[in-house]
Amino acid sequence: MNSFTVTAIGQLAKNPELAIKGEVSYTRFCLVGNDYIGKDEAGNPREAVTSLWFTAFDSLGEAIAKNVRKGDQLIVQAQIRASNWTDREGEKQYDHSFVVQGFKFGAPGKAKREELASRRAAAVES
């Protein structure tokens, strides 16, 4: 049983980073989301930006690294895991990580839309 899971919807802040350590491959990526938080004194809308880093392992991570680019939207199901350690000064540190359990593709970002448009144009010309 996963104690805590989260569904996150956001755009990739940059291209995913695929890495291999021993026999395990993993992909790290950052999702950014914007939330409306009201208006400022001048009546302009304000947003709060939240960014979270995720890790996807093995074939799941490889699929993300191969198919998404900066600006693309992802819908991610992730398990929240505690990461506790003692730093060099002997102080206990507490953090958490988000481990991807599944994902769906969302809307394509600008780079992918331009790539798809150029493919369509090339297909029409041939």
Number of C-alpha atoms within 10 A of each C-alpha: 3 8 7 10 15 14 12 16 18 21 24 23 19 15 17 23 15 19 16 11 7 6 6 10 16 19 22 20 21 18 24 19 17 13 10 10 10 11 11 9 6 6 8 9 11 13 13 10 10 11 14 15 14 19 20 24 20 15 13 17 23 18 14 24 20 11 11 22 21 19 20 23 22 21 17 22 18 22 19 17 15 11 10 11 12 10 9 7 6 8 9 10 10 10 9 10 15 21 20 22 16 14 18 11 14 15 14 18 16 13 14 17 13 12 11 13 12 12 12 11 11 10 9 8 7 5
